[in-house]
Amino acid sequence: MGKKSTKAGKIDAERIRKAVREILLAVGEDTEREGLKETPERVARMYAELLGGMREDPKKHLRSIFTENYDEIVLLRDIPFYSICEHHLMPFIGSAHIAYLPTGAVLGVSKLARIIECFACRLQTQERLTYQIADFFMNNLKPRGVAVVMEASHSCMTIRGIKKPGSVMVTSALRGIFRRDPKSRSEVLGLMHK
């Protein structure tokens, strides 16, 4: 039987340090070399930072919901994000665009970016990340519609494997009116790409 995993959301830094040391040895490195002595510790801290969203409940960012008599599209474009691809443990980096059509409640603008960051800072696939964000906003803000478009460069494709730098993957998730109504969908996607 394999080792038990850590409790959900808890990073086991010592276990990461040991694993990184083993990787360094496996690739033929001297773990006592000056440049590598502290590498296992640095990698453990890096994973705690890059995967911090695993320990964060995005609902905490919903405290900044305001009653507002506004019923047009709310859009935040070009939100930088980074995530770690769960297939190769390599980063993918890009921009997110999110829009919603409120029904009397709007969210503080910085909270849009914080929620995206919370979901991005986990082991992810871009497809899952996109729909998790859309579903979260749809389920918690109860807008008439949500649209999320994410564009990212995946280092697992640009610096290894097929090695195609400059390629960008685009994913979208449309909910509510943005999925049902072609005119609304066209309007929101047009605003996202001006």
VMD Tcl script that draws the C-alpha trace (Angstrom):
set ca {
  {0.00 0.00 0.00}
  {1.38 3.47 -0.93}
  {2.03 6.32 1.45}
  {-0.96 8.33 2.54}
  {-1.31 11.74 0.96}
  {-1.23 14.85 3.09}
  {-4.48 16.34 4.31}
  {-6.28 18.36 1.68}
  {-4.60 21.71 1.30}
  {-1.61 21.06 3.56}
  {1.83 21.17 1.95}
  {4.33 18.70 3.40}
  {7.55 20.72 2.86}
  {9.83 18.02 4.28}
  {8.45 15.44 1.89}
  {8.97 17.82 -1.05}
  {12.57 18.51 0.05}
  {13.31 14.77 0.17}
  {11.69 14.18 -3.23}
  {13.61 17.02 -4.89}
  {16.87 15.73 -3.44}
  {16.07 12.31 -4.95}
  {15.33 13.89 -8.34}
  {18.67 15.72 -8.26}
  {20.45 12.47 -7.44}
  {18.49 10.64 -10.16}
  {19.66 13.08 -12.85}
  {23.27 12.63 -11.72}
  {23.77 15.82 -9.74}
  {25.82 16.38 -6.60}
  {23.29 17.57 -4.00}
  {26.14 18.98 -1.89}
  {27.29 21.29 -4.67}
  {27.07 24.95 -3.63}
  {24.35 25.86 -6.13}
  {22.18 22.87 -5.19}
  {22.52 22.65 -1.40}
  {19.47 24.82 -0.77}
  {17.53 23.82 -3.91}
  {15.23 21.30 -2.15}
  {14.22 23.99 0.38}
  {13.68 26.59 -2.35}
  {11.54 24.18 -4.38}
  {9.42 23.33 -1.31}
  {8.78 27.06 -0.70}
  {8.05 27.56 -4.40}
  {5.39 24.83 -4.45}
  {3.79 26.23 -1.29}
  {3.52 29.59 -3.07}
  {2.52 28.41 -6.56}
  {-0.08 25.97 -5.21}
  {-1.41 28.23 -2.46}
  {-4.88 28.18 -4.01}
  {-5.27 24.60 -2.81}
  {-5.48 25.96 0.74}
  {-7.71 28.91 -0.06}
  {-11.50 29.03 -0.19}
  {-12.46 31.41 -3.03}
  {-15.72 32.19 -1.22}
  {-13.79 34.44 1.16}
  {-13.56 36.94 -1.71}
  {-17.35 37.21 -1.91}
  {-17.47 39.53 1.10}
  {-17.24 42.48 -1.28}
  {-20.59 42.00 -3.00}
  {-22.49 45.27 -3.35}
  {-26.13 45.91 -4.17}
  {-26.18 47.91 -7.37}
  {-28.97 48.65 -9.82}
  {-26.80 47.79 -12.81}
  {-27.91 45.32 -15.46}
  {-25.29 45.63 -18.21}
  {-22.12 43.62 -18.79}
  {-19.35 43.87 -16.19}
  {-16.04 42.88 -17.77}
  {-12.46 42.66 -16.53}
  {-9.96 41.92 -19.30}
  {-6.32 40.94 -19.43}
  {-5.95 39.56 -15.91}
  {-2.49 37.98 -15.76}
  {-2.42 34.47 -14.29}
  {-0.10 31.52 -13.94}
  {-0.88 27.94 -13.10}
  {0.87 24.58 -12.90}
  {-0.11 21.95 -15.45}
  {-0.85 18.74 -13.60}
  {0.48 16.60 -16.45}
  {4.13 17.72 -16.35}
  {4.25 20.03 -13.29}
  {5.29 22.88 -15.57}
  {3.77 26.36 -15.65}
  {1.29 27.80 -18.07}
  {1.03 31.56 -18.10}
  {-1.48 33.88 -19.70}
  {-4.39 36.27 -19.43}
  {-7.94 35.74 -18.27}
  {-11.01 37.72 -19.27}
  {-14.19 37.48 -17.21}
  {-17.59 39.05 -17.73}
  {-20.93 38.71 -16.01}
  {-24.39 40.19 -16.36}
  {-25.46 41.11 -12.81}
  {-28.91 40.81 -11.28}
  {-28.63 43.51 -8.61}
  {-25.29 42.44 -7.11}
  {-21.78 43.36 -8.25}
  {-18.47 42.17 -6.90}
  {-15.54 44.44 -6.03}
  {-13.29 44.54 -9.10}
  {-10.13 43.27 -7.37}
  {-12.07 40.25 -6.15}
  {-12.58 39.09 -9.73}
  {-8.80 38.79 -10.10}
  {-8.36 37.25 -6.64}
  {-10.86 34.50 -7.38}
  {-9.14 33.70 -10.68}
  {-5.81 33.54 -8.84}
  {-7.26 31.25 -6.19}
  {-8.32 28.69 -8.81}
  {-5.16 29.14 -10.91}
  {-2.81 28.46 -7.98}
  {-3.58 24.75 -7.99}
  {-2.52 21.79 -10.08}
  {-4.71 22.40 -13.11}
  {-5.59 21.90 -16.72}
  {-6.56 25.07 -18.53}
  {-9.90 23.58 -19.53}
  {-10.84 22.75 -15.93}
  {-9.57 26.09 -14.65}
  {-11.79 27.92 -17.14}
  {-14.99 26.11 -16.24}
  {-14.28 26.17 -12.47}
  {-14.10 29.96 -12.58}
  {-17.25 30.27 -14.67}
  {-19.21 27.85 -12.46}
  {-18.02 29.56 -9.28}
  {-19.26 32.97 -10.44}
  {-22.51 31.55 -11.81}
  {-23.26 29.63 -8.61}
  {-22.27 32.34 -6.16}
  {-23.16 35.68 -7.78}
  {-26.30 34.33 -9.50}
  {-25.88 36.58 -12.55}
  {-27.87 36.23 -15.76}
  {-24.69 35.03 -17.44}
  {-20.94 34.51 -17.08}
  {-18.24 34.37 -19.74}
  {-14.64 33.34 -19.09}
  {-11.95 33.24 -21.75}
  {-8.39 32.21 -20.91}
  {-5.36 32.46 -23.19}
  {-2.09 30.84 -22.11}
  {1.28 29.65 -23.25}
  {2.12 26.19 -21.89}
  {5.78 25.57 -21.12}
  {5.17 21.82 -21.37}
  {4.61 22.46 -25.08}
  {6.93 25.40 -25.74}
  {10.20 24.22 -24.13}
  {9.80 20.43 -24.19}
  {8.00 17.85 -26.29}
  {6.95 19.43 -29.57}
  {8.79 22.71 -28.72}
  {6.47 25.23 -30.33}
  {7.16 28.60 -28.64}
  {4.63 31.32 -29.38}
  {1.66 28.97 -29.44}
  {-1.28 30.08 -27.31}
  {-4.12 27.90 -26.08}
  {-7.53 29.56 -25.76}
  {-10.38 28.13 -23.67}
  {-13.81 29.53 -22.94}
  {-16.71 28.80 -20.64}
  {-20.07 30.48 -21.24}
  {-22.95 30.22 -18.81}
  {-26.52 31.49 -18.72}
  {-27.53 34.06 -21.33}
  {-24.03 34.14 -22.84}
  {-24.42 30.47 -23.73}
  {-28.10 30.54 -24.77}
  {-28.36 33.80 -26.69}
  {-26.15 34.23 -29.80}
  {-26.46 38.05 -29.71}
  {-25.35 38.27 -26.06}
  {-22.54 35.79 -26.70}
  {-21.32 37.81 -29.67}
  {-21.45 41.05 -27.67}
  {-19.47 39.75 -24.70}
  {-16.83 37.99 -26.80}
  {-16.45 41.12 -28.91}
  {-15.86 43.25 -25.80}
  {-13.30 40.77 -24.52}
  {-11.16 41.04 -27.62}
  {-11.14 44.76 -28.40}
}
mol new
graphics top color blue
foreach p $ca { graphics top sphere $p radius 0.5 }
foreach p [lrange $ca 0 end-1] q [lrange $ca 1 end] { graphics top cylinder $p $q radius 0.2 }
display resetview
